[in-house]
């Protein structure tokens, strides 16, 4: 089947809101080449489980495509139309399984030496689309907070080296109730500026109690889900002929119920957490990997105005077979190694935050938990400076704003 043959009833298996969206824009879909459309439908089919920011972006894209004249559509997608597809791909059920189609398309492009042409077409499309869409700034300056080094007693090496040129380093920060002060600051922002999925707290260990207005994700809280996923992975790996690509496909098809997550009042967050574990590398077994990936995905997808991320200690490196096997004893933790990971993770988090709208007003704070070292980046803070004045985290946050 080709896009021109699309009919509303073909989207009957889509979730309710996605089905309505597909029916609304079916005329636009019919004019798109098959080499492109399934990638778009992969986003449409997940519409019900997307964050508000993602929904707005997808709706803007569809509105733009629907506004194009046939001539403009031909110009926009000329390069995609030139991609040659196999009859196997044309006969694939790309309407109901767009993600699987895209996986097979990637393999086809590689084997037929069309990957560069496709990448060039995708880049040109993104440039055209982006030129007419101004990103929506957050309703208040974005604040990112990263807490690193939980459980580390002594560490003499300098921290935040990659971030120091961007902000002010403080060497005498009072640490009493530091984490609670930071969490309270996020809760206060959520109270004064209530935004759905606009304020987050991600913890690489056991999270503190927090207000319902703050979206919470915790590595410790997902332990039963991680155990179920690892068991699923072990079962699939043991099957004859199972390879990495097939395993990836199986994991991509998993849903919250497959991993023991009961239906909740927040299916969007449930699906987000499952994707953290099924799409991220090492997120199932290393808390630092989980925390870094969760922060990246929250910023990219939900685009929160406030994001508090606390890294926890991860288990020590072992052979992969041991890491995937069930352990009857608690894993040995690598506190210093986790601190080094989290220090770099804080730098990546700041970089990802700066890719969001409103980056010229954004603020960023990183703190060595239960210690006196912190670094603040803000339009009000001089760059590349150091201070040995005694200060607590509440005062530091006040200075940043």
N, C-alpha and C positions, 0 to 999 in steps of 0.2 A: 504493500500500500504506500502511496505517496501523499504528501501533505495536502494536495488539492482534493483528495478523496475524503478528507475529514468531515465527520458529522457529529453533532452534539452527543448522540447516544454512545459514541465510542469512548466518552469520558465517564461512563456510568460508575466505574470502579474508583474514581477519584474521591477523596474526602469531600464533604459538603461544600465548603468554601472554595476549594480548588476547582471543584466541578462547575460552580457558578462562574468563576474567573475564566476558565477555559471556554465555556459557552459564550461568554461576553466577547472574547477576542478571537473566536474561531475563524472569522474572515481574514484577520491578519495572519494567523497561522497558515492558512491555505496558500499564501503567497510566498512562504519561506522555503528555502531548500532543505532537503532531508539531512544534509551534512551539518546543518545548524539547529533545526527545530527541536530535536530531542534534548539538546543541552538546555534549551529554554523550558521545555516541559519538565525536565528534572527539577527545576525550581518551582514550577507551577504546582506539581503534584504534592509538594511539601508545604504549600502555602498555609495550610491550617496549623502547622507546627513551627512557623517562622515567628521571629520577634517583630515588633511593630516597625522597627527601622528597616528590616529586610522586606517586609510587606510593602512599605512605601516605595522602596527602591524598585521592586519588581513591578508594582503598579505603574510607576513612572516609565519604566522601560516598555511595558506593554502599550501604554497610552501613546508613546512616541512611535512605536512600530505601526500602530493602527492609524496614525495620522499621515503616514507616508503614502504618496501616490504610487501607482504601479511602476512608473518610471524611476522614482526615487528608490523604491524597494529593489529594483533591478540593479541600480548603482551601488546601493549599500551591500548587496549580497552577491555581487558578480563573482568575487573570488571564491566564496563558498560554493556557488553553483558549478564552478569549474572542478571541484573535487569529485573524483570518480569513485563511486561506491560499488560494492559487489552486490549481486542478486541476493545473497544471504542476508546482507544488511537491509536491503529493501523489503525483504519478506519478514524481517524480525518484528515482533510486537513492540514497536518503539513507543506507542501511545501509553501502554500500561506499564512498561518496564524501560523508561527512558534512561535511567542510570546504567542499567546493564547494556543498553545499546551504546552509550558513550564509551563504556569500557571496551566493547568490541570494536568500536570505531577507532579508538586509540591504537589498538593492535593492527587494524587494517591500514591506518595511515603510516605506521612504522614500516610494515612489510612492503608497502607500495611506494615508499619514498615520497609521501605527500605531507609528511609532518611539518616541514618548514613552510609549505604553502598554507596549510591550515593555521599554523601559528600566526603567520603574517595576516591572514584574513581576520582572525580573532582580534589581533591587536588593532587593526584598522577599524573594526566594528566598535571596539571599546572606546577608541578615540572619538569616533563620530557620536556615539551615545553620550559620552562624558562632556563633550563640548556644549551640549545644550541643557545640561543638568547641573545646577549649583547645589553642592551639598548643604544640608540643613544644619546650622550650628546648634549646639546644645543650649537649653534655656538658661544655663549658668556655666561659668568656666569649668571645664573638665578637670577633675582631680583624680590622680592615680597615686595609690599608696602601696608600697611593697615592704614587707617585713621579712627579713632573712636571718638565718643563723640560730634557729630555735635549738636549744640544748647544747650549744657550744659554750664551753667554759672559758677557754683561753684561745686567742688567735692574734698573732702579732703582725701578720702581713697586712699591708694597706688594702682597704676596701674601696669600692666605688671608683676605681681608677678610670674607667671609661666614661663615667658620668661626671667626674669632678670638673672638667672644663665647661660643663653646661650649667653649673649651679654653685651653691655655697655649701661647704663642708663644715659640720659642727662636731667638735670632739668632746664636748662636755654636756651631753644631753641627759637629763634625769630620766631614769627608766621606770620609775615606780608607776604601776598601772598603765604602762605605755600602750599595750595593745587595746585595752579598754578605752583609753582616750581616743585612739584612732577610730575604733569602731563607733564610738559615740558621735564622732564628727561626721561619719558617713550616715548614721541614723538621723542626725540633725538635718543634713542636706536632704535626705529622703522625706523628712517630715515637712520641711518648708517648700520643697519642690517635688511633689509626688508625681513620678513618671513611671509608667509600667516598664519593668525591667530596666529602669534608669539608674539604679544604685545596687552595686554588687559587693558581696563578701565571699571570696574564694579561699579556702583553707586547705593546705596540704596535709593536715592532720585532723585533730578533733577541733571542731569549730566552737567558738563561744556562742552563747545564746544571743540572739539578735532580733531586732524588730522585724515584723512580717513585711514591712515596706521595703526591706532590703532583700534582694534575691541571694540566696545562699547555696553554695556548692561546696561539699566537703569530701575529701578523699576517704576519711574514716567512715563517714556515713554510707559511702558506696561500697564498703567492704563486701557485703553479701552479693552485690551485683558483680563486682570484680571476680569473686570466687566462681560465680555461675558462668561468667564469660570465659575464664581460664579453663574450666571444665569442658565447656563447649569447644574451645580451641584444641584442647588435647584430644577430644573425641574426633574432631574433623581431621586433625593431622594424622591420626592413626588409620584413617581410611585409605585403601589402595588408590594410588593415582592422584592423591591430593597434593597440590602444589601451592606456592605462595599466591598466585593470581586467583585460584579457585577459593582459597581460604579468605582472601580479601573480599571476594564477591559474597561469600556466605556471611561474613561479618557485617557487610554493608546492608544486608537484608534483615538483620536482627532488629526487633522492636522491643520496647520496654517489657511487655508481657513475656517475651521469650527468655528474659533474664530475671524473672521473678518480681518485677516492679508492678505492683497492683495499680489499678486505675486511680488516679489522683485528681485533685482539682486543678492541676497545672500540667497538662499533657505537653505543653511547649517545653517546659523545663525538663520533664522526664525524657523527651526525645533528645534534647540538647545533651544531657548527661550520658545517655547511651552512645551518642556519637563521639563524645570525648573519649570513651573507652574503645570504641570499635574503629575509629578512624585515626586516632593518635598513635604515634610510635612510642611504646614503652609506658603509656599512661596506665596500663593495667597492673604494672608491677613496680614502677618507680614513682614515688609521690612527687618528686621534683619535676619529672616529665609531665605528670598529670597537671600540676599546678601551672606550669609554664604554658602548656597547651590550652588549658581552660581559660587563662587570662587572655591569650591570643584570640581564641575563638569568641569570647565574650566581647572583646573590643571590636573585632571584625564584624560580628553579627548583630549584637544588641546595641553597640555603640553607647555604653553607659556614660552618664555624667560623673558618676563616682565609682571607683573600683578599688577596693582594698583586697590585696593579695598577700597571703601569709604562707611562706614556704615552710615545710616540715622536713624532718630528716628522712632520707630514703634508705632502703636496704643496700648493703654492699653488693658490688658487682659479683656475679657468679656466672658459670656457663648457662646458656639459655635454657637447656633442658632442665636444669635445677630450678631456675626461676619460674618456669612454667609448671613444675611439678608441685603437688600439694605438700606442704611442710607441716610436720607435727609440732614444731617448735617455733618460737618467735624469731623472725629474721634479725640478723645482726645489723645494727644501724651504723651508717657512716656519717657522723655529725660534721666533721670538717669538710669532707668531700661534698656534702650537701650544701654547706655554706658557699663553697666555690661555685657550685652549680647555680645556686640562687643569686649570687652576685652577678653572674652573667645573665641570668634570667631577668633580673631587674633592669639591666641595660636593654634587653630585647623588649621588655614591656614598655619602657619609655619610648623606644623607637616606634613600636606599634601604636602607641597613643598619639605620637606626633603625626601619624598618617591620617588621623581623624580630623573632621572639620573643627574649626576653632582652636587649632594648634598654637596660634599666636597668644592665646590667653590661658592655655592649659597650665596646670600645676602638677608637680610630681615630687613625692617624698619617699625616700628609702631609709629604713632604720634597721640597725643591727640589734635584734631583739634582746632585751635585758642587758644591753650594753650602752655605752655613751656615744656611739658613732651614728651620725645621720647625715643625709645630704638632701638639700631642698632645691628644686628648680621651679622658678616662678618669674613672671615678668617683673616682679618687685624685688627679686634677689639678684645681686651682682654675680656675674659668672666668674668661675675660676678663683673663688675666694675661700678663705678658711676663718673660722671663729673658734676661740677657746673660751668664750663666755658661757657661763652656766645657764641652761635653758631647759624647760620641759617641752614635751611634744605639743601640748595645747598652745603654748606661746609660739612655738615654731609654726604651727598651722596658721595662727593669727597673723604672723608676719608675712606668710606667703600670700595671704589674701588682701 
